[in-house]
Amino acid sequence: MSKLKTNVIVHILPTSLQSCLAKCAMALLLSVSIIGCGGSDSAGPPVIVTQAPDADSDGVNDAQDTCANTSANATVDSNGCAPTQLDNDDDGKNNAIDQCPATPQGEAVDILGCGIDTQGGASPDDLDNDSVLNANDSCDATPRDELVDAVGCSASQKDNDADGVSDDIDVCDTTPNGEPVDIRGCGINSETQVLSSAFVERDGLLVIELESTNYDGDWQLRTGRLSSGNAYLMYQGNNNFNLPGVDVITVPIVINQPGIYRFSWLNIIGEGDSPTEANDSWLQINSENFYAKKISNAQGDTPLGHIVCPVGRPSSNRCEGEAPEGSSSQGWLKVYRTGSPVDDWVWRSFTSDNDPHAIFAEFDQAGQYNILISGRSFGHGIDRLVLYRSENPNSNVSEETAISLDRAESSRE
């Protein structure tokens, strides 16, 4: 017996070996079986060419396949098993739905496969642990750490405009019925300009979900992690510690009430466990005065009211002050977050290393301006951005009001 090809066995017993081999080789190329390969000149028993069976057609032959009856087109491992056929921690929830894959042996689990005692698993009355009881829950398997509405549905489980793109990543949430959409849920015919339209300030406040912007390059959309709207951006490009202007997100805005506005964003350290790494991005606001100001004595030696200006600022920026500690270049400020735990969303947004200064922009007149964001540190996540009137003689907006997640995103022009 000689093996000509994996999973194909040829039994050769004819008198005319050369003729049979030629015919059998042709059969292999055509992926067929031949019985009686000897022909008229063969006096011996027939030759039988067979292929190893694969009953579920998953690409793994039955002799090696430990998971029979795999669903059509399912992705399988080397043993022929799809995630729906495996339960690595033996908790009764297959790998495809198990969101806690290392449950201690024998521990009771919830609908998502999370241990009730050790992994924050849900109670029997709230099987997906979203704080909405089963009786009132219209979405009974909400992914962990996603915010839900009154009937227990997260943005990833809803598609209000029925365009096939879930609400958590749908930038255009009123697409006309039946219109083809792009990857962000914007209608090809009627809504593609939405991404480049301006967000409009009302009553001294701008609220912008950064996943709603015209991001590109190495900014990647992420979901979950209790982010606002269940979606955010994370920078996945090279570290640009001394090079602003890479992978720029341009956010056009309309200011109706001129004055001084404070900047802040909800951000997270998405990679590693260091509070001083993956914690910053570049920022530039094209206003008449873009600067940073010391507003707290919590850290640093400079006095309250101390001003720092971006290095290399254009002549249109009238900022008067010193250069910030640390990186700044070409009119950009490095905006970093402080504090732990690193995997919490925080509204801390400062510049000047070890001497935190809050970020401000002053707009002399009503009109359209741009906020520019550039990738700096791999793994920095940014979610919601706010600009709110602050330190004006009147008509200011409190920080508490500005950063409230109950505030809807600003409308577009």
HELIX and SHEET records of a PDB file:
HELIX    1   1 LEU A   17  LEU A   29  1                                  13    
HELIX    2   2 PRO A   83  GLN A   85  5                                   3    
HELIX    3   3 ASN A  134  ASN A  136  5                                   3    
HELIX    4   4 ALA A  155  GLN A  157  5                                   3    
HELIX    5   5 THR A  192  SER A  196  5                                   5    
HELIX    6   6 LEU A  210  SER A  212  5                                   3    
HELIX    7   7 SER A  228  ASN A  230  5                                   3    
HELIX    8   8 GLU A  399  ILE A  403  1                                   5    
SHEET    1   A 3 SER A   2  LYS A   5  0                                        
SHEET    2   A 3 VAL A   8  VAL A  10 -1                                        
SHEET    3   A 3 VAL A  49  GLN A  51 -1                                        
SHEET    1   B 6 PHE A 199  VAL A 200  0                                        
SHEET    2   B 6 ILE A 249  ILE A 255  1                                        
SHEET    3   B 6 GLY A 367  SER A 374 -1                                        
SHEET    4   B 6 ASP A 280  ILE A 285 -1                                        
SHEET    5   B 6 TRP A 332  TYR A 336 -1                                        
SHEET    6   B 6 SER A 328  SER A 329 -1                                        
SHEET    1   C 4 LEU A 205  GLU A 209  0                                        
SHEET    2   C 4 HIS A 380  ARG A 389 -1                                        
SHEET    3   C 4 ALA A 231  TYR A 235 -1                                        
SHEET    4   C 4 TRP A 219  THR A 223 -1                                        
SHEET    1   D 6 LEU A 205  GLU A 209  0                                        
SHEET    2   D 6 HIS A 380  ARG A 389 -1                                        
SHEET    3   D 6 GLY A 259  ILE A 269 -1                                        
SHEET    4   D 6 HIS A 357  PHE A 363 -1                                        
SHEET    5   D 6 ASN A 289  LYS A 293 -1                                        
SHEET    6   D 6 ILE A 307  VAL A 308 -1                                        
SHEET    1   E 5 LEU A 205  GLU A 209  0                                        
SHEET    2   E 5 HIS A 380  ARG A 389 -1                                        
SHEET    3   E 5 GLY A 259  ILE A 269 -1                                        
SHEET    4   E 5 HIS A 357  PHE A 363 -1                                        
SHEET    5   E 5 PHE A 350  THR A 351 -1                                        
END                                                                             
